[in-house]
């Protein structure tokens, strides 16, 4: 019992990495796929999916990651989500010629988006940990 409580007080970097991969596969890949499939169309369904998944997906992926993790992992999905946005901004500004990151213009909106992703992921992780506590038996932890 002491071992689990002492490890649950520390940040589990393994679960930051695992959650980051979850975000890439289950969050960004569906967004990119729907955006690619609905490009050049005014498909309302694709637009609604993208809008809903941009917010709901953060919560769902963080909740699933926290639920399947061992120990208490609330900050790990939030850190992974914020890291995903930071890397997205860096990669996007490096490889898309017309989308250069201007610090004076883009820093505050980027910080707001990173904060929103962190908060939504934190809420999702809390829900996942709550579900883990309610639905799992003590020997499954």
ChimeraX attribute file (.defattr): number of C-alpha atoms within 10 A of each C-alpha:
attribute: neighborCount
match mode: 1-to-1
recipient: residues
	/A:1	5
	/A:2	7
	/A:3	7
	/A:4	12
	/A:5	11
	/A:6	10
	/A:7	13
	/A:8	15
	/A:9	11
	/A:10	10
	/A:11	14
	/A:12	18
	/A:13	13
	/A:14	11
	/A:15	22
	/A:16	21
	/A:17	15
	/A:18	16
	/A:19	27
	/A:20	25
	/A:21	15
	/A:22	20
	/A:23	22
	/A:24	15
	/A:25	13
	/A:26	16
	/A:27	19
	/A:28	18
	/A:29	13
	/A:30	16
	/A:31	20
	/A:32	12
	/A:33	12
	/A:34	15
	/A:35	16
	/A:36	11
	/A:37	12
	/A:38	15
	/A:39	11
	/A:40	8
	/A:41	10
	/A:42	9
	/A:43	11
	/A:44	10
	/A:45	11
	/A:46	18
	/A:47	15
	/A:48	11
	/A:49	15
	/A:50	19
	/A:51	13
	/A:52	11
	/A:53	17
	/A:54	15
	/A:55	14
	/A:56	17
	/A:57	22
	/A:58	27
	/A:59	24
	/A:60	22
	/A:61	24
	/A:62	33
	/A:63	28
	/A:64	20
	/A:65	25
	/A:66	30
	/A:67	26
	/A:68	14
	/A:69	20
	/A:70	17
	/A:71	18
	/A:72	25
	/A:73	28
	/A:74	27
	/A:75	22
	/A:76	26
	/A:77	35
	/A:78	29
	/A:79	22
	/A:80	25
	/A:81	30
	/A:82	21
	/A:83	17
	/A:84	20
	/A:85	18
	/A:86	16
	/A:87	12
	/A:88	13
	/A:89	15
	/A:90	13
	/A:91	11
	/A:92	15
	/A:93	15
	/A:94	13
	/A:95	10
	/A:96	9
	/A:97	8
	/A:98	9
	/A:99	11
	/A:100	14
	/A:101	15
	/A:102	9
	/A:103	9
	/A:104	7
	/A:105	9
	/A:106	11
	/A:107	12
	/A:108	11
	/A:109	10
	/A:110	16
	/A:111	14
	/A:112	11
	/A:113	15
	/A:114	20
	/A:115	16
	/A:116	17
	/A:117	25
	/A:118	23
	/A:119	19
	/A:120	22
	/A:121	31
	/A:122	25
	/A:123	21
	/A:124	27
	/A:125	29
	/A:126	22
	/A:127	20
	/A:128	26
	/A:129	25
	/A:130	15
	/A:131	15
	/A:132	23
	/A:133	14
	/A:134	10
	/A:135	11
	/A:136	11
	/A:137	9
	/A:138	9
	/A:139	5
	/A:140	8
	/A:141	14
